[in-house]
Amino acid sequence: MSGESGSTYLSAIETAETYFPEQKRLVQRLFYANEAFHSMCEDLAAAAQALAHVERLPETVREARRLEYAGLVDALLKEMGEAIAQSKIVVLRRSTQTGPKPL
């Protein structure tokens, strides 16, 4: 892995941790274990960075881009929040066998 790629990952995970500080460990676990969540983190970092630099854009497109990037950030945060909530669900399965267990 190149240094540039590594810094991209770090930036993406740090961005996600900034938005979900109370879920930092869970964000880290999902980032490395769940490809879809990992992708959402990268998209969030890109959208947040674009939003932060929107002032550099020409005035004619600035407000439209601000709304676009803010909408992307909001949508990604909602989707990531749902993924975090889903990852906390523990499924308890009942045994298919009924009655007491044989000795």
N, C-alpha and C positions, 0 to 999 in steps of 0.2 A: 504494500500500500504506500503510495507516495505521500509526502508531507502535505501536499495541497489537498489530497483527498481526505487525509486524517483531520486536517483543520476544518474541512467542510462538515465532517461528521460532528466534530466537537461544537462547531457553531450551531448546527441544527439541534443537537441535544441541549445545548445551553439555552437556546431560544425557547425550546419546549419547557425546560425547567423554570424559566422566567415566568411563563404564563401559568404553570402548575406547580408553584413552590411547595405546596402541602403534599404533593404526590411525587416528589422528586425521585424516590427510589423506584416507584412503579413506572414512572416515565422512562427511567434508565433501563429497567427490565424489558419493557415493551419495545423500546428503541432497538435493542439488540436481538430480541426474540421474535418480533412480529414485523415482517417486511412491509405490510400496509401501513403500520404505525410509523415505521422508520421513514417511509416515503412522505407521510403527512408532516413529519418533523422537518424534513428537507424543504417541502413546499412552504411550510409556515415560515421558516427562516428566510427564504427567498422573498415571500410576500411582505414580511415585516421589514426586511431591508429595503425593498422597493418603496414601501410606505414611508420609511424614515427619510428617504432621499427624494421624495416627490417634489420638494421645493426646487430641485435642480432642473426640473422639466420646464419646457416652454410654457408660458402663462396660458396659451391657448388650449393646452391639453391637461394642465395641472389638476384642476378640480375633478375632471372625469376620471383621471388615473387615481387620484386620492380615494374617490368613492369605490373604484374597482378594487384597489389593493385592500382597502379597509373591509370590503365585503368578503374578499378571499380570506383575510385573516379571521374574520368572524366565523365564516363557514368552517374553516379548518379547526378552529378552537372548539366549535360545537361537536364536530365529528371526532376530534381527539378526546374530548370530555366523555363522549359516549363510549369510545373504545376503552378508556380508563375505567369507567363505571362497569362495563361488561366484564373486564378482566378481574374484577373483585367478586364476581358471582361465583359461588361454589355450588356445584351440582352434586346433590346427595342422591345416590341411586339406591333404591330398595332391592333387596335380594329377591331373586325370582322364586326362591324357595319360601313357602309359607310354613308357619308353625315353628316350634323349637328346633334348634340345630341338633343333629344326631350326635351322640357321644362317641 
